[in-house]
């Protein structure tokens, strides 16, 4: 089960993906007025903690109880509030049009459920809200910087965009960057990045 896998990962290597927010997330939300933001697959909470520090009302979800524990321990130490739910993404049902931002950060899913789950998160976004995505591309198997070893879990930019019918993309990137996100993401990596606005329901 994935929750056992991730509980062991986060227990054996705390701060597996570092303590700083993902750079693409940071660059997107720094210039925005704080609102409600959703982080699916948030793990130990590096992005959730950063957003909360800027005044965002943060909801995080993940399958890992250990990830939640690490996140909320850090939040308590610095006086931040985060709503963190431990659940399966297939089961989680966000209210339609309830978030100003949804950030899918290395939230890789099997291809047979990806469209269903991602479409659900698109529906949870308000019209005018922002969708932010960063994950590993198909060529990531050539690199040793982390990510799924099953190519079906990796992103193709065109296929990924086709899942979102109501997003107007403003940033599209498909290429190699250097990751410095803890022991879990370190080194050259093939990533796909998308950022855009929801233009209709």
Beta strands, then each sheet from edge to edge (+ up, - down):
strand 1: 36-40
strand 2: 57-62
strand 3: 82-86
strand 4: 99-105
strand 5: 125-136
strand 6: 167-181
strand 7: 185-198
sheet 1: 3+ 2+ 1+ 4+ 5+ 7- 6+
end
